[in-house]
């Protein structure tokens, strides 16, 4: 989406950091509640399933967080 890239690139650095902070907080809250709901409702009552689930869920959130941090860096957000 060229229009979206141009709009983000035109933001001042201060506004990009504020936007990134808000997006990051929303990500952490929504992701943690979603992981909790999946764990409570879909995860079987099995220690091995928990042993596999929690490390994976604990790492997966990093990928969207990296995109948000990249948005907050100076320069082109898509570079």
TORKOL-4160 file (C-alpha; in steps of 0.2 Angstrom, whole numbers, padded with zeros to 4 digits, m for minus):
79
<pt num="1" X="0000" Y="0000" Z="0000"/>
<pt num="2" X="0010" Y="0015" Z="m0006"/>
<pt num="3" X="m0002" Y="0028" Z="0002"/>
<pt num="4" X="0000" Y="0020" Z="0019"/>
<pt num="5" X="0019" Y="0020" Z="0018"/>
<pt num="6" X="0020" Y="0038" Z="0013"/>
<pt num="7" X="0008" Y="0043" Z="0027"/>
<pt num="8" X="0019" Y="0034" Z="0040"/>
<pt num="9" X="0035" Y="0041" Z="0033"/>
<pt num="10" X="0028" Y="0059" Z="0034"/>
<pt num="11" X="0025" Y="0057" Z="0053"/>
<pt num="12" X="0038" Y="0066" Z="0064"/>
<pt num="13" X="0049" Y="0055" Z="0074"/>
<pt num="14" X="0040" Y="0060" Z="0090"/>
<pt num="15" X="0023" Y="0055" Z="0083"/>
<pt num="16" X="0030" Y="0039" Z="0076"/>
<pt num="17" X="0037" Y="0034" Z="0094"/>
<pt num="18" X="0020" Y="0038" Z="0102"/>
<pt num="19" X="0011" Y="0028" Z="0089"/>
<pt num="20" X="0023" Y="0014" Z="0091"/>
<pt num="21" X="0021" Y="0014" Z="0110"/>
<pt num="22" X="0002" Y="0014" Z="0108"/>
<pt num="23" X="0002" Y="0000" Z="0096"/>
<pt num="24" X="0015" Y="m0010" Z="0106"/>
<pt num="25" X="0004" Y="m0008" Z="0122"/>
<pt num="26" X="m0012" Y="m0014" Z="0112"/>
<pt num="27" X="m0002" Y="m0029" Z="0105"/>
<pt num="28" X="0004" Y="m0034" Z="0122"/>
<pt num="29" X="m0013" Y="m0033" Z="0130"/>
<pt num="30" X="m0023" Y="m0041" Z="0115"/>
<pt num="31" X="m0010" Y="m0055" Z="0113"/>
<pt num="32" X="m0009" Y="m0059" Z="0131"/>
<pt num="33" X="m0028" Y="m0061" Z="0133"/>
<pt num="34" X="m0029" Y="m0071" Z="0117"/>
<pt num="35" X="m0015" Y="m0083" Z="0122"/>
<pt num="36" X="m0024" Y="m0084" Z="0139"/>
<pt num="37" X="m0041" Y="m0088" Z="0131"/>
<pt num="38" X="m0033" Y="m0101" Z="0120"/>
<pt num="39" X="m0024" Y="m0109" Z="0134"/>
<pt num="40" X="m0040" Y="m0110" Z="0145"/>
<pt num="41" X="m0052" Y="m0115" Z="0132"/>
<pt num="42" X="m0042" Y="m0125" Z="0119"/>
<pt num="43" X="m0027" Y="m0132" Z="0128"/>
<pt num="44" X="m0030" Y="m0150" Z="0135"/>
<pt num="45" X="m0026" Y="m0153" Z="0153"/>
<pt num="46" X="m0009" Y="m0160" Z="0150"/>
<pt num="47" X="0008" Y="m0155" Z="0156"/>
<pt num="48" X="0016" Y="m0159" Z="0139"/>
<pt num="49" X="0004" Y="m0148" Z="0130"/>
<pt num="50" X="0008" Y="m0134" Z="0141"/>
<pt num="51" X="0026" Y="m0137" Z="0140"/>
<pt num="52" X="0025" Y="m0135" Z="0121"/>
<pt num="53" X="0012" Y="m0121" Z="0121"/>
<pt num="54" X="0019" Y="m0108" Z="0132"/>
<pt num="55" X="0037" Y="m0107" Z="0125"/>
<pt num="56" X="0029" Y="m0105" Z="0107"/>
<pt num="57" X="0017" Y="m0092" Z="0113"/>
<pt num="58" X="0030" Y="m0083" Z="0122"/>
<pt num="59" X="0041" Y="m0081" Z="0107"/>
<pt num="60" X="0028" Y="m0078" Z="0093"/>
<pt num="61" X="0023" Y="m0061" Z="0099"/>
<pt num="62" X="0041" Y="m0055" Z="0095"/>
<pt num="63" X="0037" Y="m0055" Z="0077"/>
<pt num="64" X="0023" Y="m0042" Z="0077"/>
<pt num="65" X="0033" Y="m0032" Z="0090"/>
<pt num="66" X="0048" Y="m0031" Z="0078"/>
<pt num="67" X="0037" Y="m0023" Z="0065"/>
<pt num="68" X="0031" Y="m0010" Z="0078"/>
<pt num="69" X="0049" Y="m0006" Z="0083"/>
<pt num="70" X="0054" Y="m0004" Z="0065"/>
<pt num="71" X="0040" Y="0008" Z="0063"/>
<pt num="72" X="0048" Y="0019" Z="0077"/>
<pt num="73" X="0065" Y="0019" Z="0070"/>
<pt num="74" X="0071" Y="0034" Z="0060"/>
<pt num="75" X="0071" Y="0032" Z="0041"/>
<pt num="76" X="0059" Y="0022" Z="0029"/>
<pt num="77" X="0048" Y="0011" Z="0040"/>
<pt num="78" X="0048" Y="m0002" Z="0026"/>
<pt num="79" X="0067" Y="m0003" Z="0023"/>
